[in-house]
Amino acid sequence: MTTEVRTFLSPQPLGQTLSVEPSPFANTPRTFADETLNPEDLRKDNNTPPSDSERRPSVYTKFPMSSETGKGGVTFASQDKLPKLPIPELASTCRRYIEALKPLQNAREHSDTQQAVDEFLRRDGPELQEKLKSYAQGKTSYIEQFCKSGDGLGFSDQIANQPGYDSYLNFDNPVVLNLNPFFLLEDDPTPARNNQVTRAASLVVSALEFIRAVRKEELPPDMVKGTPLCMYQFSRLFGTARVPTEAGCQIEQDPNSKHMVVMCHGQVYWFDVLDDNSDAIMTERDIAVNLQTIIDDAVKTPIQEAAKGAVGVLSTENRKVWSGLRDVLTREPESNNADCLNIVDSALFALCLDYSEPTSVADLCQNMLCGTSEVKNGIQIGTCTNRWYDKLQIIVCKNGSAGINFEHTGVDGHTVLRFASDVYTDTILRFARSINGQAPSLWTSTSPDPSKRDPESFGDVNTTPRKLSWDMKPELSIAVRFAETRLADLIEQNEFQCLDFGTYGKNFITSMGFSPDAYVQMAFQAAYYGLYGRVECTYEPAMTKVYLHGRTEAVRSVTDESVNFVQTFWGDNPVEKKLEALKAACQKHVSNTRTCAKAEGCDRHLYALFCVWQKYVDGFYSDMSSGESCGPSSPREALSDGEGPASPISDAAVEVARPTRSRGDSTGSRSRGSANQELPLLFADGGWDKLNTTVLSTSNCGNPALRHFGFGPTSGDGFGIGYIIKDESISICVSSKHRQTKRFVDALESYLLEIRRVLRLSNRKSSTAKVSRAREAESSRPHQSSTSSRVKNRGRPLTGTEPVKSAAASSEAQSQSAVVDDSMPASDDDELGGCKSQPPPPYEELPPVPVSPPAIPFRKSLLFLSPVNILPQLSQSTSPPTKAAAVITMKTCKPVLSPSSSLSQPSLSRSSSVSVSSSTRIVPFPKWLLFLLNRKRIKAIMQLLTRLRRLTDGFFDAGMLLQALKAREATETRQAEAAAAENIEQTKPSERAAVQARRRGDVGKKLRLAE
């Protein structure tokens, strides 16, 4: 049965859309299958064209601001003021290229690369640089034609450093797990909203307000330290789709889109949510009713049966295969499939309602990135079939957990992050306004309340959800089956692990004087080196949106300084040397990041030169240098003063011919182009392949609105690492193709804890209690005399650093002055390897044997006992150590060392004579400790423990004690043997012979006795 569907204009390539002057009040034609419309009618615009003052050409239809404001739009106001992306000097680019490769190569490889660079500077480089400068004249960006779709996060090995139409739109592999990243949103702070329908409706309403703000140019521009960033990508975020063709993919967009699609159990539904003026036409309750209706309808079809017609899984296929399947879907004129495809492609976004409830964070991240794979009776019923990966997707699980998966060919992660954070913020503010109508709003203006509007003002809209019915021909059914099995293979080949590191975050890192991002980057280097004993090529994107149409530049985290740090850290070096190496590595990373943020890195520039050479040898350089523009510099730039619309080149012309070899593939020889031009030696050198084979692909993208974010691994033997540095925590999501991901995450966590221990040992001030700004101001004020104070005694101030004293067991013990152990850390887990007041190991109860006073200090745990205090008393006892016990007073104290005391002669703090009374508790020592305390070892143990206490500031555990004792005993044994050997050498030969004969006699006697 054919379902009624709405007929849309077929989405056009973005370049073609840019070349057409938009009409601010143009209606997207609405019709049904049973109505007959001529193609000419679909292109008619019966609205009165706007005045020149109202016309704002853009990839989006623009609407004038509300009459109350009387102001122009602010979203794209700074576009014309942004500087163009600069072309770096060739010599500086080559120098940075050599510097980036040096720590990754051995001496011979580096020498070959240096030779290739020198030849490039002498021969091909200057000519290609001049051609690139000539081409860039009149363009919004010199890299945009080659990298127009910039790499926001650095996702695929083939495209990690060449983000654009050439690298993305000609990328044939599936986009899932290779290109599309994900954001995992924090749960809604209001528990009542954390169910699927309510959470989804809330997110949709906020997303529609965001779309309205973009279209009306009311969205404030992104700023960095007062500098506006390029907002061009926001015009391509909604109503777009990545459509595959035989010549490569292209980005298509419906600028008048006002409907959304909903996917549930692999079935596709749609309904209108905006009117012609981009105002919402449905309340949150109306949307929730529609979503519940869709869920109720979807469950009527058995999930095994629905999976057989899950056409969305075809978007996970190889791009050329998907292109051929789209031809199959649209070649039958009487088929409904072409209209269904148009509805999906032109939708504002896709909302995916999953039936699953992932329990762990890793499972949640996997579900947001690629869905789950679950086969039942040979049929795939996982959530991986409930996706359309060519579009922006909002995913909501059954338990209300939500995330975003986006096709980022045309947008960076930074752009989608702004969308995600604003949507999350608006959901909270709307709830606040439901409590207090005076609560603030995130938007300059909002849509009129749909419940109070005249239904006639909505125009031609369809708010009733409708289900798309695909004509599943046999070849399509088989294609869906094969696409699902390939996707299941792809999912099973990858694994995901998450680390919610809550011990510390940005605040602690900055208090130690480090850049948070550089600090975490060095953590990745140290963890990897600790596992594998080597460093690998690491990638991190730096944003260049301070320039017009800027995207990213590649930051190379592996430097000489970082290599020195990881080797120093894992070596037997003092703490000070480790910290000096860490500071140098972090400072170098910060310097490189700042350089790349200025668009002065080496990756983008060299790739543009490579593309220029490729076009030149293929005979297309004459077309490329014609001076055509890649498109408007901003959504405002489409008309010239008094002239017709500009004629930007279409996407087909934008796309660059693919390189003769894939990135990361070694050539083995210098290939030649059609013009018999040798490939420049720089691009044929092994260093070019090494720098573009990313093993650690990392990206720092997020804010408190996100719980996690991540992407798939960028190479078969690499890791994909997405991380978010929050004030008091660090969230890390790691993916790999089963390369000990859990072990890498564990190593990373261990390093973060260990480096904090090192930092705290070097700077004990950081372990004090947190102090507010107000308390700092109070302490900085001059001390007032008690006479001028309002109250003579305001009470003892609580600084948060006071130790907790144990209750005294008797009034006599309470009268004694307790010695405070201020050397202990402020938190229980302050040091690695330390005891967290755990109970002592089990021991056999022994009968109490009173010991002469003075009393021995007592702690909550026997592992914290100070043997320095008890050893002299035990040395005076005549009882065997294994039968001894001690009288322990119930109070917390420590040995006090006088300033003049040395390591070998500690001055012991002794209380006045204390008699044993009924209020004194008798606590026996464990056997393992008493065994060590014989009189022969007392003096050595006293000296050793004193050194340990000073080195560790009073903190050690049983393991450290036993290891130290074993090492000391082994040293003494070696010294004794050496001394005995020396004495034997000095003994006279006759005496030596007598000793040997006496020994032989003893042996003989023993043998005879044995007989």
Secondary structure as UniProt FT lines:
FT   STRAND          12..13
FT   HELIX           14..18
FT   TURN            24..25
FT   TURN            33..34
FT   HELIX           39..42
FT   TURN            52..54
FT   TURN            67..69
FT   TURN            75..78
FT   HELIX           79..81
FT   HELIX           90..101
FT   HELIX           102..104
FT   HELIX           107..122
FT   HELIX           124..136
FT   TURN            137..138
FT   TURN            142..143
FT   HELIX           144..147
FT   TURN            148..149
FT   TURN            157..161
FT   HELIX           165..169
FT   TURN            176..179
FT   STRAND          182..185
FT   HELIX           191..193
FT   HELIX           196..215
FT   TURN            216..217
FT   STRAND          223..224
FT   TURN            225..226
FT   STRAND          227..228
FT   HELIX           232..236
FT   STRAND          240..243
FT   TURN            246..247
FT   STRAND          250..253
FT   TURN            255..256
FT   STRAND          259..264
FT   TURN            265..266
FT   STRAND          267..272
FT   TURN            276..277
FT   HELIX           284..298
FT   TURN            299..300
FT   HELIX           303..308
FT   HELIX           311..316
FT   HELIX           319..330
FT   TURN            333..334
FT   HELIX           337..346
FT   STRAND          350..353
FT   HELIX           361..369
FT   STRAND          375..376
FT   TURN            377..378
FT   STRAND          379..380
FT   HELIX           383..385
FT   TURN            389..390
FT   STRAND          393..396
FT   TURN            398..399
FT   STRAND          402..405
FT   TURN            408..409
FT   HELIX           413..435
FT   TURN            437..438
FT   HELIX           450..452
FT   HELIX           455..458
FT   STRAND          466..467
FT   HELIX           474..492
FT   STRAND          495..501
FT   HELIX           506..511
FT   TURN            512..513
FT   HELIX           516..532
FT   STRAND          538..543
FT   TURN            545..546
FT   TURN            548..549
FT   STRAND          552..556
FT   HELIX           560..570
FT   HELIX           575..597
FT   TURN            598..599
FT   HELIX           603..617
FT   TURN            618..619
FT   HELIX           621..624
FT   TURN            625..626
FT   TURN            635..638
FT   TURN            641..642
FT   HELIX           651..654
FT   TURN            663..664
FT   TURN            674..675
FT   HELIX           681..684
FT   HELIX           686..691
FT   STRAND          696..700
FT   TURN            704..705
FT   STRAND          706..710
FT   TURN            716..717
FT   STRAND          719..725
FT   STRAND          730..736
FT   HELIX           741..762
FT   HELIX           764..767
FT   HELIX           773..780
FT   TURN            786..788
FT   HELIX           811..814
FT   TURN            822..823
FT   TURN            828..829
FT   TURN            832..833
FT   HELIX           862..864
FT   HELIX           867..876
FT   HELIX           881..883
FT   STRAND          886..888
FT   TURN            899..900
FT   TURN            918..919
FT   STRAND          921..923
FT   HELIX           927..932
FT   TURN            935..937
FT   HELIX           938..952
FT   HELIX           958..986
FT   HELIX           989..1010
//
